[in-house]
Amino acid sequence: MFSQIVITKEVPANVIARVNHTDSTLQINPDQWMVLDHYGKEFVLLHEMSHLILNETDEVKTNFNAITMFLERGNLKGDLLQRRSWLIRLPQEKWSNAIAGDGLFNMIAGILILVVITGLIIKLTKRKSQ
């Protein structure tokens, strides 16, 4: 998916990672990356992949896609619930600038994301229990 992955401090301090749409290079801020847990790292990668998959620069659209992929990767009911809990607990002050911008629009988008998460959890939990 990524043509190369570059760990560099050239990424702005408040950004975890970014992808170049022209050459598909993923740049990772090492200081931001090191403080993430495994779900955080997975979500950031899925978010940046979503930019390329969708050929999209809109952060809200890429977040919706990343959330869907993140939840679909849950392989057991317990893991799925942990993923849901992780998404709900996202520290807004850290992720608002790093992934999705900021302001009132993003707060509204966050509420919509929680609605989508709840719907996906119900759908995926039913599918995996059948």
Phi and psi restraints in degrees (value plus and minus 20) as a CYANA .aco file:
   2 PHE   PHI    -110.2   -70.2
   2 PHE   PSI     118.0   158.0
   3 SER   PHI     -90.0   -50.0
   3 SER   PSI     -54.3   -14.3
   4 GLN   PHI    -179.2  -139.2
   4 GLN   PSI     137.7   177.7
   5 ILE   PHI    -138.5   -98.5
   5 ILE   PSI     104.1   144.1
   6 VAL   PHI    -140.3  -100.3
   6 VAL   PSI     103.4   143.4
   7 ILE   PHI    -113.7   -73.7
   7 ILE   PSI      97.5   137.5
   8 THR   PHI    -170.6  -130.6
   8 THR   PSI     127.4   167.4
   9 LYS   PHI    -106.3   -66.3
   9 LYS   PSI     -14.9    25.1
  10 GLU   PHI     -93.0   -53.0
  10 GLU   PSI     -36.1     3.9
  11 VAL   PHI     -92.2   -52.2
  11 VAL   PSI     115.2   155.2
  12 PRO   PHI     -72.6   -32.6
  12 PRO   PSI     128.4   168.4
  13 ALA   PHI     -78.5   -38.5
  13 ALA   PSI     -51.0   -11.0
  14 ASN   PHI    -112.1   -72.1
  14 ASN   PSI     -10.3    29.7
  15 VAL   PHI    -134.3   -94.3
  15 VAL   PSI     112.3   152.3
  16 ILE   PHI     -97.4   -57.4
  16 ILE   PSI     -69.4   -29.4
  17 ALA   PHI    -176.3  -136.3
  17 ALA   PSI     141.6   181.6
  18 ARG   PHI    -171.6  -131.6
  18 ARG   PSI     133.9   173.9
  19 VAL   PHI    -140.6  -100.6
  19 VAL   PSI     121.1   161.1
  20 ASN   PHI    -109.7   -69.7
  20 ASN   PSI      98.1   138.1
  21 HIS   PHI     -90.1   -50.1
  21 HIS   PSI     -41.8    -1.8
  22 THR   PHI     -96.0   -56.0
  22 THR   PSI     -67.8   -27.8
  23 ASP   PHI    -136.9   -96.9
  23 ASP   PSI     -13.8    26.2
  24 SER   PHI      42.2    82.2
  24 SER   PSI       5.5    45.5
  25 THR   PHI    -100.8   -60.8
  25 THR   PSI     110.8   150.8
  26 LEU   PHI    -117.1   -77.1
  26 LEU   PSI     106.1   146.1
  27 GLN   PHI    -129.5   -89.5
  27 GLN   PSI     112.0   152.0
  28 ILE   PHI    -139.3   -99.3
  28 ILE   PSI     112.4   152.4
  29 ASN   PHI    -100.8   -60.8
  29 ASN   PSI      93.3   133.3
  30 PRO   PHI     -82.9   -42.9
  30 PRO   PSI     -55.1   -15.1
  31 ASP   PHI     -87.1   -47.1
  31 ASP   PSI     -62.4   -22.4
  32 GLN   PHI     -90.8   -50.8
  32 GLN   PSI     -60.9   -20.9
  33 TRP   PHI     -82.5   -42.5
  33 TRP   PSI     -61.0   -21.0
  34 MET   PHI     -86.6   -46.6
  34 MET   PSI     -43.4    -3.4
  35 VAL   PHI    -110.0   -70.0
  35 VAL   PSI     -24.8    15.2
  36 LEU   PHI    -101.7   -61.7
  36 LEU   PSI     125.0   165.0
  37 ASP   PHI    -101.2   -61.2
  37 ASP   PSI    -199.4  -159.4
  38 HIS   PHI     -84.6   -44.6
  38 HIS   PSI     -54.6   -14.6
  39 TYR   PHI     -86.9   -46.9
  39 TYR   PSI     -58.9   -18.9
  40 GLY   PHI     -82.0   -42.0
  40 GLY   PSI     -65.1   -25.1
  41 LYS   PHI     -84.1   -44.1
  41 LYS   PSI     -62.7   -22.7
  42 GLU   PHI     -81.8   -41.8
  42 GLU   PSI     -64.7   -24.7
  43 PHE   PHI     -84.6   -44.6
  43 PHE   PSI     -61.4   -21.4
  44 VAL   PHI     -81.4   -41.4
  44 VAL   PSI     -63.8   -23.8
  45 LEU   PHI     -82.6   -42.6
  45 LEU   PSI     -62.7   -22.7
  46 LEU   PHI     -85.4   -45.4
  46 LEU   PSI     -57.5   -17.5
  47 HIS   PHI     -82.7   -42.7
  47 HIS   PSI     -67.9   -27.9
  48 GLU   PHI     -87.5   -47.5
  48 GLU   PSI     -56.8   -16.8
  49 MET   PHI     -81.9   -41.9
  49 MET   PSI     -56.8   -16.8
  50 SER   PHI     -82.2   -42.2
  50 SER   PSI     -55.2   -15.2
  51 HIS   PHI     -76.6   -36.6
  51 HIS   PSI     -63.1   -23.1
  52 LEU   PHI     -96.7   -56.7
  52 LEU   PSI     -64.2   -24.2
  53 ILE   PHI     -78.3   -38.3
  53 ILE   PSI     -65.7   -25.7
  54 LEU   PHI    -107.1   -67.1
  54 LEU   PSI     -28.8    11.2
  55 ASN   PHI      29.8    69.8
  55 ASN   PSI      34.7    74.7
  56 GLU   PHI    -151.8  -111.8
  56 GLU   PSI     120.6   160.6
  57 THR   PHI    -125.6   -85.6
  57 THR   PSI     -31.5     8.5
  58 ASP   PHI     -88.6   -48.6
  58 ASP   PSI     100.6   140.6
  59 GLU   PHI     -88.5   -48.5
  59 GLU   PSI     -56.2   -16.2
  60 VAL   PHI     -87.1   -47.1
  60 VAL   PSI     -64.4   -24.4
  61 LYS   PHI     -82.4   -42.4
  61 LYS   PSI     -61.8   -21.8
  62 THR   PHI     -89.3   -49.3
  62 THR   PSI     -53.8   -13.8
  63 ASN   PHI     -84.8   -44.8
  63 ASN   PSI     -63.0   -23.0
  64 PHE   PHI     -78.3   -38.3
  64 PHE   PSI     -65.3   -25.3
  65 ASN   PHI     -84.8   -44.8
  65 ASN   PSI     -64.0   -24.0
  66 ALA   PHI     -83.2   -43.2
  66 ALA   PSI     -60.5   -20.5
  67 ILE   PHI     -82.7   -42.7
  67 ILE   PSI     -63.9   -23.9
  68 THR   PHI     -80.0   -40.0
  68 THR   PSI     -68.3   -28.3
  69 MET   PHI     -83.9   -43.9
  69 MET   PSI     -61.7   -21.7
  70 PHE   PHI     -79.4   -39.4
  70 PHE   PSI     -65.3   -25.3
  71 LEU   PHI     -92.5   -52.5
  71 LEU   PSI     -56.8   -16.8
  72 GLU   PHI     -87.2   -47.2
  72 GLU   PSI     -42.3    -2.3
  73 ARG   PHI     -96.5   -56.5
  73 ARG   PSI     -30.9     9.1
  74 GLY   PHI     -82.2   -42.2
  74 GLY   PSI     104.7   144.7
  75 ASN   PHI    -121.5   -81.5
  75 ASN   PSI     -35.4     4.6
  76 LEU   PHI    -156.3  -116.3
  76 LEU   PSI     139.1   179.1
  77 LYS   PHI     -76.2   -36.2
  77 LYS   PSI     -62.8   -22.8
  78 GLY   PHI     -82.6   -42.6
  78 GLY   PSI     -62.1   -22.1
  79 ASP   PHI     -85.5   -45.5
  79 ASP   PSI     -60.5   -20.5
  80 LEU   PHI     -81.9   -41.9
  80 LEU   PSI     -61.5   -21.5
  81 LEU   PHI     -87.5   -47.5
  81 LEU   PSI     -57.0   -17.0
  82 GLN   PHI     -84.5   -44.5
  82 GLN   PSI     -60.7   -20.7
  83 ARG   PHI     -83.5   -43.5
  83 ARG   PSI     -63.7   -23.7
  84 ARG   PHI     -81.2   -41.2
  84 ARG   PSI     -66.5   -26.5
  85 SER   PHI     -80.9   -40.9
  85 SER   PSI     -60.1   -20.1
  86 TRP   PHI     -82.3   -42.3
  86 TRP   PSI     -65.0   -25.0
  87 LEU   PHI     -83.0   -43.0
  87 LEU   PSI     -61.0   -21.0
  88 ILE   PHI     -87.1   -47.1
  88 ILE   PSI     -52.8   -12.8
  89 ARG   PHI    -106.0   -66.0
  89 ARG   PSI     -17.3    22.7
  90 LEU   PHI     -68.9   -28.9
  90 LEU   PSI     105.4   145.4
  91 PRO   PHI     -90.6   -50.6
  91 PRO   PSI      88.4   128.4
  92 GLN   PHI     -76.2   -36.2
  92 GLN   PSI     -58.8   -18.8
  93 GLU   PHI     -83.9   -43.9
  93 GLU   PSI     -50.6   -10.6
  94 LYS   PHI    -101.6   -61.6
  94 LYS   PSI     -66.7   -26.7
  95 TRP   PHI    -102.7   -62.7
  95 TRP   PSI     -41.9    -1.9
  96 SER   PHI     -81.1   -41.1
  96 SER   PSI     -64.6   -24.6
  97 ASN   PHI    -103.2   -63.2
  97 ASN   PSI     -55.7   -15.7
  98 ALA   PHI     -92.3   -52.3
  98 ALA   PSI     -52.4   -12.4
  99 ILE   PHI    -142.9  -102.9
  99 ILE   PSI     -62.1   -22.1
 100 ALA   PHI    -142.9  -102.9
 100 ALA   PSI      -2.3    37.7
 101 GLY   PHI      56.9    96.9
 101 GLY   PSI    -181.4  -141.4
 102 ASP   PHI    -169.1  -129.1
 102 ASP   PSI     160.0   200.0
 103 GLY   PHI      80.7   120.7
 103 GLY   PSI    -198.4  -158.4
 104 LEU   PHI     -79.7   -39.7
 104 LEU   PSI     -62.1   -22.1
 105 PHE   PHI     -76.4   -36.4
 105 PHE   PSI     -62.9   -22.9
 106 ASN   PHI     -89.6   -49.6
 106 ASN   PSI     -53.1   -13.1
 107 MET   PHI     -83.5   -43.5
 107 MET   PSI     -63.7   -23.7
 108 ILE   PHI     -84.0   -44.0
 108 ILE   PSI     -62.7   -22.7
 109 ALA   PHI     -81.2   -41.2
 109 ALA   PSI     -58.1   -18.1
 110 GLY   PHI     -80.8   -40.8
 110 GLY   PSI     -60.7   -20.7
 111 ILE   PHI     -84.5   -44.5
 111 ILE   PSI     -63.5   -23.5
 112 LEU   PHI     -82.5   -42.5
 112 LEU   PSI     -58.2   -18.2
 113 ILE   PHI     -81.5   -41.5
 113 ILE   PSI     -62.4   -22.4
 114 LEU   PHI     -82.5   -42.5
 114 LEU   PSI     -57.3   -17.3
 115 VAL   PHI     -83.6   -43.6
 115 VAL   PSI     -64.3   -24.3
 116 VAL   PHI     -83.6   -43.6
 116 VAL   PSI     -63.9   -23.9
 117 ILE   PHI     -77.2   -37.2
 117 ILE   PSI     -67.3   -27.3
 118 THR   PHI     -79.5   -39.5
 118 THR   PSI     -65.4   -25.4
 119 GLY   PHI     -82.7   -42.7
 119 GLY   PSI     -61.9   -21.9
 120 LEU   PHI     -85.9   -45.9
 120 LEU   PSI     -60.7   -20.7
 121 ILE   PHI     -79.9   -39.9
 121 ILE   PSI     -67.0   -27.0
 122 ILE   PHI     -80.8   -40.8
 122 ILE   PSI     -67.4   -27.4
 123 LYS   PHI     -83.0   -43.0
 123 LYS   PSI     -68.1   -28.1
 124 LEU   PHI     -89.9   -49.9
 124 LEU   PSI     -55.8   -15.8
 125 THR   PHI     -84.7   -44.7
 125 THR   PSI     -61.4   -21.4
 126 LYS   PHI     -83.8   -43.8
 126 LYS   PSI     -64.5   -24.5
 127 ARG   PHI     -82.6   -42.6
 127 ARG   PSI     -63.2   -23.2
 128 LYS   PHI     -97.5   -57.5
 128 LYS   PSI     -39.7     0.3
 129 SER   PHI    -109.1   -69.1
 129 SER   PSI     -26.0    14.0
